[in-house]
Amino acid sequence: MQLTPLTAPVLARPVDVAVDGGLTLAAKGPDGNPWVSGASGVAAVGGASWVVSDSSAQPARFGDWAAPGAVQPGLPAREKRYDLESITPLTRDAAGGVTLLSLGSGSKKSRAVGLAQLVDSRGVATGTPQALDVAPLYERLRGLVDGELNIEGATVRHGLAGAELLLFNRAATGGDASRVFVLDGDAFVDAIRTGAAVSSSALRSSRAVDLGQLANGAHLAFSDARALADGRILFSASSERSEPDRDGAISGSAIGFLDRDLTLGELRPLAGPPRKVEGIVLARDLDPAAPADRVVMVTDGDDPTVPGERLHADLGTPLG
C-alpha cells in the first residue's frame, strides 16, 4: 500500500548536536569489542541507561554516561541474530522498579522475539531476563505494512483507554510509508506474567506516516520514539539506502513530533555530518536537573570496528 500525502512534510531549521562520547564498555562484549557499535535503542531508569544493539542478544547498562558500561544477561546465544531494535519501560511499581521491554525487528520470522527485564529504581537488573514470543502479533502486523515489517522503536503512552504500547515500523524504501501500531500494553504485561505468546488481538489501531525526506533527497523513516506527558510523541528518524537485512550508506537523521492523534508535527534535521540516530530519551529521564528541552541520543555507525556515539541536542522548547 502506497501513501500519497496531500502535502509533503516540511523540515524546520536544523538542530545542532553535541557529541558526548562513545558507547564504551568496561570489558569486551559478545562480539569481542569493548564497545557497543550497533546501538539500536535506549531506555533510562533511575539515572541509568540501557542500550540494545541489533547485533547482540545482550543489552548494555550504563550507570553513568561518564563511565564505561557493562554487558547484561539477555537472550540465549544462537547463530541467527535476534535484531533487537527497541527498548522501553513497560511498567513501573510503587518502589520505582521497572519492567524493561526489548523487541526484535520482525524483519525475519526468527526475529519475532522480545526480552523482559526487571530493574530496580536505580536501573539495576533484579532477576532473570525473560524471553517473550511476539510471533502471533508480528504475523498480523506484517500484513499491514508497506514493504517489510521492521519494528525500530517502542514507547508506552497512558490515556483514557489505559496503557498503550506504540510500535514504530521503519519503511524500507522512499516509496513506502512508515507506520505506528497502537497496542494494548496490558497484553504484554499478561504475556510476561503467564509466559504465553502475545496475541494478534493486542493490536488496537495503526496509522501510516510519511516523514518526507532530508534536503539531500534521502527519505526518512522511524528509528525510535518516546511518549511525552501531554500525549505527543517525540521521535527520531534516519535515512539510509538499505533493506531490512542489509545496511547502506547513512544519509542523516532528524528529530520530530507526532501529535496525540499521531499526525506529523515539527520535523527538524540534525546538523553536522550524517549520523544514524537509533535511540532517543529525554535528558531529564537521566537527570532531573538537566535542561527541559534537551534530548539524549545514541547512534549506529554501521561499522563494528568503532563504538556508537552518545549525543545530545537542545530543542528550544520544554519537553515536559
C-alpha positions as CSV (number, residue, x, y, z in Angstrom):
1,M,0.0,0.0,0.0
2,Q,1.5,3.4,-1.0
3,L,0.8,6.5,0.9
4,T,0.3,9.7,-1.2
5,P,0.2,12.7,1.2
6,L,-1.7,15.9,0.2
7,T,1.3,17.9,1.2
8,A,4.9,16.8,1.8
9,P,6.3,17.2,5.3
10,V,8.2,20.5,5.8
11,L,11.6,20.4,7.5
12,A,12.1,23.1,10.2
13,R,15.5,24.6,10.9
14,P,18.3,22.1,11.7
15,V,19.1,21.3,15.3
16,D,22.7,21.5,16.5
17,V,24.1,18.3,18.0
18,A,26.9,17.8,20.6
19,V,28.9,14.6,20.8
20,D,29.3,13.5,24.5
21,G,31.4,10.4,23.8
22,G,31.4,6.8,22.7
23,L,29.5,3.8,23.9
24,T,32.5,2.1,25.5
25,L,32.3,-1.0,27.8
26,A,34.4,-1.9,30.8
27,A,35.1,-5.3,29.3
28,K,34.7,-6.9,25.9
29,G,31.2,-7.6,24.7
30,P,29.9,-10.7,22.9
31,D,31.4,-9.5,19.6
32,G,34.9,-9.3,21.2
33,N,34.9,-5.4,21.2
34,P,35.0,-3.2,24.3
35,W,32.1,-1.0,23.0
36,V,28.6,-1.1,21.6
37,S,28.8,-0.5,17.9
38,G,25.3,-1.1,16.5
39,A,23.3,0.8,19.2
40,S,19.6,0.4,18.2
41,G,17.6,1.7,21.2
42,V,18.0,3.3,24.6
43,A,15.9,3.5,27.8
44,A,16.5,5.3,31.0
45,V,15.7,4.2,34.6
46,G,16.9,5.9,37.8
47,G,19.7,7.7,36.1
48,A,21.0,4.6,34.3
49,S,20.8,3.9,30.6
50,W,20.1,0.5,29.0
51,V,21.2,0.2,25.4
52,V,20.3,-2.6,23.0
53,S,22.2,-3.5,19.8
54,D,20.9,-5.0,16.6
55,S,24.0,-7.3,16.6
56,S,23.8,-8.6,20.2
57,A,21.5,-10.7,22.3
58,Q,22.7,-8.9,25.4
59,P,21.9,-5.3,26.3
60,A,24.4,-3.0,28.0
61,R,23.8,-0.9,31.1
62,F,25.5,2.5,31.6
63,G,25.1,3.5,35.3
64,D,26.8,6.8,34.5
65,W,27.4,8.1,30.9
66,A,30.8,9.3,32.0
67,A,31.9,5.7,32.8
68,P,32.1,2.6,30.6
69,G,29.0,0.4,30.5
70,A,28.6,-3.3,31.3
71,V,27.0,-6.1,29.3
72,Q,23.9,-7.6,30.9
73,P,22.4,-11.1,30.6
74,G,20.0,-11.3,27.7
75,L,18.6,-13.8,25.3
76,P,20.2,-17.2,24.7
77,A,23.1,-17.2,22.3
78,R,22.2,-18.5,18.8
79,E,23.6,-18.4,15.3
80,K,20.8,-16.2,13.9
81,R,20.7,-12.7,15.3
82,Y,17.7,-11.5,17.2
83,D,18.0,-8.0,15.8
84,L,16.8,-6.2,18.9
85,E,15.9,-2.7,17.8
86,S,13.9,-1.1,20.6
87,I,13.8,-0.9,24.4
88,T,11.3,0.9,26.6
89,P,10.0,0.9,30.2
90,L,6.8,-1.1,30.1
91,T,5.5,-0.9,33.7
92,R,6.6,0.8,37.0
93,D,5.9,-0.4,40.5
94,A,5.4,1.6,43.7
95,A,9.0,1.2,44.7
96,G,10.2,2.6,41.4
97,G,11.1,-0.7,39.8
98,V,10.6,-1.0,36.1
99,T,10.0,-3.8,33.6
100,L,12.1,-3.1,30.5
101,L,10.8,-4.5,27.3
102,S,13.1,-5.0,24.3
103,L,11.8,-6.1,20.9
104,G,13.2,-7.7,17.8
105,S,12.6,-6.0,14.4
106,G,10.5,-8.8,13.0
107,S,12.2,-8.3,9.6
108,K,12.5,-12.1,9.6
109,K,10.2,-14.6,11.4
110,S,13.2,-15.6,13.6
111,R,13.3,-12.0,14.9
112,A,9.7,-12.0,16.3
113,V,11.0,-12.1,19.9
114,G,11.0,-9.9,22.9
115,L,13.0,-9.6,26.1
116,A,11.6,-8.5,29.5
117,Q,14.0,-7.5,32.3
118,L,13.1,-6.3,35.8
119,V,15.2,-3.5,37.1
120,D,15.1,-1.6,40.4
121,S,14.8,2.2,41.0
122,R,18.5,2.6,40.1
123,G,18.1,0.7,36.9
124,V,20.0,-2.3,38.2
125,A,18.8,-5.7,37.0
126,T,16.8,-7.8,39.6
127,G,16.1,-11.3,38.4
128,T,16.5,-13.3,35.3
129,P,15.7,-11.9,31.8
130,Q,12.6,-13.5,30.2
131,A,12.2,-14.2,26.5
132,L,8.8,-13.2,25.0
133,D,7.1,-14.7,22.0
134,V,5.5,-12.0,19.8
135,A,5.2,-14.1,16.7
136,P,1.4,-14.1,16.5
137,L,1.2,-10.4,16.9
138,Y,4.0,-9.7,14.4
139,E,2.3,-12.0,11.8
140,R,-0.7,-9.7,11.9
141,L,1.4,-6.6,11.7
142,R,3.4,-8.0,8.8
143,G,0.2,-7.9,6.7
144,L,-0.4,-4.2,7.4
145,V,2.9,-2.6,6.5
146,D,4.1,-1.2,3.2
147,G,7.1,-3.4,2.3
148,E,8.6,-5.4,5.1
149,L,8.0,-5.4,8.8
150,N,10.8,-3.6,10.6
151,I,10.0,-2.5,14.2
152,E,12.5,0.1,15.2
153,G,11.0,1.9,18.1
154,A,8.7,1.4,21.1
155,T,7.2,3.6,23.8
156,V,4.3,3.5,26.3
157,R,1.7,6.1,26.4
158,H,-1.1,6.4,29.1
159,G,-4.6,7.5,28.2
160,L,-8.3,7.0,28.8
161,A,-8.1,3.6,27.3
162,G,-5.3,2.5,29.6
163,A,-1.6,1.9,28.7
164,E,-0.9,1.9,25.0
165,L,2.3,0.4,23.7
166,L,3.2,2.1,20.4
167,L,5.5,0.4,17.9
168,F,7.2,2.2,15.1
169,N,7.7,0.4,11.8
170,R,10.5,1.7,9.6
171,A,9.8,1.9,5.9
172,A,12.5,0.3,3.8
173,T,12.2,2.5,0.8
174,G,11.2,6.0,-0.1
175,G,8.0,4.8,-1.8
176,D,6.7,3.1,1.3
177,A,5.1,4.7,4.4
178,S,6.4,4.2,7.9
179,R,3.7,3.1,10.3
180,V,2.7,3.4,14.0
181,F,1.0,0.5,15.7
182,V,-1.1,1.2,18.8
183,L,-1.2,-1.9,21.0
184,D,-2.8,-2.9,24.3
185,G,0.0,-2.6,26.8
186,D,-1.7,-4.9,29.3
187,A,-1.5,-7.7,26.7
188,F,2.3,-7.6,27.0
189,V,2.1,-7.5,30.8
190,D,-0.1,-10.5,30.8
191,A,2.2,-12.4,28.4
192,I,5.2,-11.7,30.6
193,R,3.2,-12.9,33.7
194,T,1.9,-16.1,32.2
195,G,4.6,-16.9,29.7
196,A,2.1,-17.0,26.8
197,A,2.7,-15.5,23.4
198,V,1.4,-12.0,22.7
199,S,-1.8,-12.5,20.7
200,S,-2.6,-10.7,17.5
201,S,-5.7,-9.2,19.3
202,A,-3.3,-6.9,21.1
203,L,-3.5,-4.5,18.1
204,R,-5.8,-1.6,18.6
205,S,-5.1,0.5,15.6
206,S,-2.4,1.7,13.2
207,R,-1.6,4.7,11.2
208,A,0.7,5.3,8.2
209,V,3.0,8.3,8.5
210,D,5.1,9.9,5.7
211,L,8.1,11.5,7.2
212,G,9.3,13.0,3.9
213,Q,12.9,13.5,3.1
214,L,16.0,15.4,4.0
215,A,17.3,18.3,1.9
216,N,19.6,15.8,0.1
217,G,16.6,13.9,-1.1
218,A,17.1,11.0,1.3
219,H,13.8,9.6,2.7
220,L,13.3,9.5,6.4
221,A,11.9,6.6,8.5
222,F,11.3,6.0,12.2
223,S,14.2,4.8,14.3
224,D,12.9,5.4,17.9
225,A,10.3,7.2,20.0
226,R,9.5,8.5,23.5
227,A,6.0,9.4,24.6
228,L,5.6,12.8,26.3
229,A,3.4,13.7,29.3
230,D,1.0,15.7,27.1
231,G,0.3,12.7,24.8
232,R,2.6,13.8,21.9
233,I,5.4,11.6,20.7
234,L,9.0,12.7,20.4
235,F,10.7,10.5,17.7
236,S,14.0,10.1,15.9
237,A,14.1,9.3,12.2
238,S,17.0,8.3,10.0
239,S,17.8,7.7,6.4
240,E,20.0,5.1,4.7
241,R,19.9,3.2,1.5
242,S,19.1,-0.2,2.8
243,E,16.8,-3.2,3.1
244,P,15.7,-4.7,6.4
245,D,18.6,-7.2,6.4
246,R,21.3,-5.0,4.8
247,D,22.8,-1.7,5.8
248,G,23.5,1.0,3.3
249,A,25.0,4.5,3.1
250,I,23.9,6.7,6.0
251,S,22.3,9.9,4.8
252,G,21.4,11.7,8.0
253,S,18.8,11.9,10.8
254,A,16.1,14.1,12.2
255,I,14.0,14.7,15.4
256,G,10.3,15.2,15.2
257,F,7.0,15.2,17.0
258,L,3.7,13.4,16.4
259,D,0.5,15.0,17.8
260,R,-1.7,13.0,20.1
261,D,-3.7,11.7,17.1
262,L,-0.3,10.6,15.5
263,T,-0.3,13.3,12.8
264,L,3.1,14.7,12.0
265,G,4.1,17.9,13.6
266,E,7.5,19.6,13.6
267,L,10.4,17.8,12.0
268,R,14.0,19.0,12.4
269,P,17.1,17.5,10.7
270,L,20.3,17.1,12.7
271,A,23.1,19.5,11.7
272,G,26.6,18.2,11.1
273,P,27.9,15.1,9.4
274,P,25.4,12.3,8.5
275,R,24.6,10.1,11.5
276,K,22.1,7.3,12.1
277,V,20.3,8.0,15.3
278,E,18.8,4.8,16.6
279,G,17.7,5.7,20.2
280,I,16.3,8.8,21.9
281,V,15.3,9.7,25.5
282,L,14.8,13.0,27.4
283,A,17.8,14.2,29.3
284,R,15.6,14.6,32.4
285,D,14.9,10.8,32.2
286,L,18.6,10.6,33.3
287,D,19.0,13.7,35.4
288,P,16.0,15.7,36.7
289,A,18.3,18.8,36.8
290,A,19.0,18.6,33.0
291,P,17.7,21.3,30.7
292,A,14.0,20.7,30.0
293,D,14.5,20.9,26.2
294,R,17.4,18.5,26.0
295,V,17.3,15.1,24.4
296,V,20.0,12.3,24.6
297,M,20.6,10.0,21.6
298,V,22.6,7.0,20.6
299,T,23.9,6.2,17.2
300,D,24.7,3.2,15.0
301,G,27.6,3.9,12.6
302,D,27.0,0.6,10.7
303,D,30.7,-0.2,11.5
304,P,31.6,-2.8,14.1
305,T,35.1,-1.5,14.4
306,V,34.1,1.8,16.0
307,P,31.8,2.5,19.1
308,G,28.4,4.1,18.7
309,E,28.1,7.7,19.7
310,R,26.3,9.4,22.6
311,L,24.8,12.7,21.6
312,H,22.6,15.5,23.0
313,A,20.6,18.3,21.4
314,D,18.7,21.2,22.9
315,L,15.4,21.8,21.0
316,G,14.5,25.2,22.5
317,T,11.1,24.1,23.8
318,P,10.4,22.3,27.2
319,L,9.5,18.7,26.7
320,G,7.8,18.1,30.0
